[in-house]
Amino acid sequence: MCSANEENKAVTNFRKYLQIPTVHPNVDYSKCVEFLQLQAKSMGLPSSVHYMAPKKPVVIITFQGQKPQLESLLLTSHMDVVPVYPEKWTYDPFLAYKDEKGNIYARGTQDMKSVGIQYLEAIRRYVNEKLTFDRTIHVSFMPDEEIGGILGMAHFVKTNAFRSLNVGFTLDEGLASINDVIPLYYGERTILQFYIRSSGTPGHGSLLHYNTAAEKLMFVVNKILDWRTSEKMKLSQGMDIGQVTSVNMTMLNGGSQLNVVPPELSAGFDVRMATDVDYRNILNTITGWCQESGDGVWLEICKRNEQTTPTKLDDSNPWWLKFKNECNKMGLKLKPSICPAAGDSRYIRQIGIPALGFSPMTYTKILLHDHDEYLNEKTFLNGIDIYYNIIKALATE
């Protein structure tokens, strides 16, 4: 127990972790690895570090089960955080300042250093209580999730090191909630990022040239924006953002000066396709619009993620049944949803392993990637209690 003025050791560990600036770009993970290895050592647990590329470490901390032949439980989080604008913060974003209300301000409090420490602190309780479970529990700390995980989880799942973990189920990050209903992510939309490039007749801005890049580009752009409008209508009808396809024009490029009609223009788009959308039909439709607009207009794909099968939330998934049962015992309210963005879980699901995204942060303003990101220490400690029960159930055959 802590005295009135003594900080809970779990909170202290959380704040120390937040004070390590694993911030993009050019993240230095070395101090973070040292911190995590120290945490493992303090519990008498083995840890290992696997480098997916130079300076791209994956840290694994293991709590060995009594039946190692059983599939293991993987608790995953990422070490990296997004950039900050210090002048927009009330407190230094890597100071982990705690105010009189117990709010801890730092980049990564919600996304997602809290969850990584909550995993460890739940396991620390098991160690202190000398508890053992049937299944082995692995806790992974990944690099580069905030920039797509290409040299993190995307690579790691293809390695012998990952296969040796014998993972049967994974818990990953969710999202804070402004009320008592916790989002539970069981799938994610598919990312499609592309350019529409248009070439046409160049010339002086005083003339009305035929077949210009702009008029052909705008034909396709308007078609795509009409598609966007139809998806927005679904939101007004009560559908969740994870259930619809988001379409956003994010870049416009071309031209040299105002009195010159350019030979080429382009528009860039970020699309997140709903799980029931066939990307091949989308590509065929966009290609058709390009052809319809005239010669010299084409689709250039920059990034397309493989579509993944959502994790089943029914009686066929025993992991889900145990997870749900523990949440029911604690009176937790869950909102199963498709994640509107995409995290490391997608790489887990792509290889056929079920995964759920879950961050127990109720009555908390959603501030991931925002200025003055914070988490209250009571909410943080309550999350440890929640994980303590859930992990125990999942690790028991």
PELIN-V160888 format. One record per residue. N is the residue number from 1. RES is the residue in one letter. PHI is phi in whole degrees, 0 to 359 (none if undefined). Layout:
n=<N/N>
res=<RES/RES>
phi=<PHI/PHI>
//
This chain:
n=<1/2/3/4/5/6/7/8/9/10/11/12/13/14/15/16/17/18/19/20/21/22/23/24/25/26/27/28/29/30/31/32/33/34/35/36/37/38/39/40/41/42/43/44/45/46/47/48/49/50/51/52/53/54/55/56/57/58/59/60/61/62/63/64/65/66/67/68/69/70/71/72/73/74/75/76/77/78/79/80/81/82/83/84/85/86/87/88/89/90/91/92/93/94/95/96/97/98/99/100/101/102/103/104/105/106/107/108/109/110/111/112/113/114/115/116/117/118/119/120/121/122/123/124/125/126/127/128/129/130/131/132/133/134/135/136/137/138/139/140/141/142/143/144/145/146/147/148/149/150/151/152/153/154/155/156/157/158/159/160/161/162/163/164/165/166/167/168/169/170/171/172/173/174/175/176/177/178/179/180/181/182/183/184/185/186/187/188/189/190/191/192/193/194/195/196/197/198/199/200/201/202/203/204/205/206/207/208/209/210/211/212/213/214/215/216/217/218/219/220/221/222/223/224/225/226/227/228/229/230/231/232/233/234/235/236/237/238/239/240/241/242/243/244/245/246/247/248/249/250/251/252/253/254/255/256/257/258/259/260/261/262/263/264/265/266/267/268/269/270/271/272/273/274/275/276/277/278/279/280/281/282/283/284/285/286/287/288/289/290/291/292/293/294/295/296/297/298/299/300/301/302/303/304/305/306/307/308/309/310/311/312/313/314/315/316/317/318/319/320/321/322/323/324/325/326/327/328/329/330/331/332/333/334/335/336/337/338/339/340/341/342/343/344/345/346/347/348/349/350/351/352/353/354/355/356/357/358/359/360/361/362/363/364/365/366/367/368/369/370/371/372/373/374/375/376/377/378/379/380/381/382/383/384/385/386/387/388/389/390/391/392/393/394/395/396/397>
res=<M/C/S/A/N/E/E/N/K/A/V/T/N/F/R/K/Y/L/Q/I/P/T/V/H/P/N/V/D/Y/S/K/C/V/E/F/L/Q/L/Q/A/K/S/M/G/L/P/S/S/V/H/Y/M/A/P/K/K/P/V/V/I/I/T/F/Q/G/Q/K/P/Q/L/E/S/L/L/L/T/S/H/M/D/V/V/P/V/Y/P/E/K/W/T/Y/D/P/F/L/A/Y/K/D/E/K/G/N/I/Y/A/R/G/T/Q/D/M/K/S/V/G/I/Q/Y/L/E/A/I/R/R/Y/V/N/E/K/L/T/F/D/R/T/I/H/V/S/F/M/P/D/E/E/I/G/G/I/L/G/M/A/H/F/V/K/T/N/A/F/R/S/L/N/V/G/F/T/L/D/E/G/L/A/S/I/N/D/V/I/P/L/Y/Y/G/E/R/T/I/L/Q/F/Y/I/R/S/S/G/T/P/G/H/G/S/L/L/H/Y/N/T/A/A/E/K/L/M/F/V/V/N/K/I/L/D/W/R/T/S/E/K/M/K/L/S/Q/G/M/D/I/G/Q/V/T/S/V/N/M/T/M/L/N/G/G/S/Q/L/N/V/V/P/P/E/L/S/A/G/F/D/V/R/M/A/T/D/V/D/Y/R/N/I/L/N/T/I/T/G/W/C/Q/E/S/G/D/G/V/W/L/E/I/C/K/R/N/E/Q/T/T/P/T/K/L/D/D/S/N/P/W/W/L/K/F/K/N/E/C/N/K/M/G/L/K/L/K/P/S/I/C/P/A/A/G/D/S/R/Y/I/R/Q/I/G/I/P/A/L/G/F/S/P/M/T/Y/T/K/I/L/L/H/D/H/D/E/Y/L/N/E/K/T/F/L/N/G/I/D/I/Y/Y/N/I/I/K/A/L/A/T/E>
phi=<none/257/288/302/258/264/283/302/298/296/294/299/298/301/293/298/296/295/284/271/280/276/251/284/274/58/291/256/269/300/294/293/298/300/299/291/297/295/297/298/299/295/258/71/253/286/226/218/234/239/262/284/194/307/68/237/275/247/257/240/243/239/249/291/273/281/234/297/287/287/299/268/256/252/253/247/210/239/274/278/228/280/299/235/244/308/293/268/262/289/234/308/293/237/269/59/293/247/272/293/272/88/282/257/261/185/292/104/300/264/233/219/294/301/295/301/288/299/305/296/289/295/293/302/296/300/297/296/272/58/276/228/230/292/268/283/249/250/248/247/238/257/267/63/299/290/241/107/69/298/258/235/298/302/279/300/295/265/263/295/299/291/300/292/287/56/285/252/201/228/253/225/283/241/209/295/226/281/230/262/258/264/298/234/265/244/187/215/285/262/282/225/241/204/247/258/249/227/245/199/286/270/158/285/291/274/252/257/285/271/61/279/299/294/293/287/298/294/301/289/303/295/298/292/290/295/300/301/299/295/288/297/300/296/295/292/269/102/285/281/301/289/267/243/267/271/229/221/278/244/214/227/225/131/88/240/201/294/261/238/285/284/283/207/224/213/228/254/228/245/237/242/276/299/295/265/262/271/298/295/294/296/298/295/295/295/299/296/297/298/293/293/286/130/292/80/235/214/263/239/278/262/207/217/279/292/291/243/273/301/291/286/246/210/294/283/246/296/297/297/299/292/301/297/299/292/297/297/300/272/72/280/261/246/238/299/212/274/296/291/255/213/239/294/302/297/287/291/294/297/259/88/261/294/211/232/259/206/230/284/232/275/48/230/298/282/228/299/69/257/289/53/301/209/215/284/296/293/296/300/293/297/297/297/302/294/296/307/286/293/297/303/294/292/274/259/296>
//
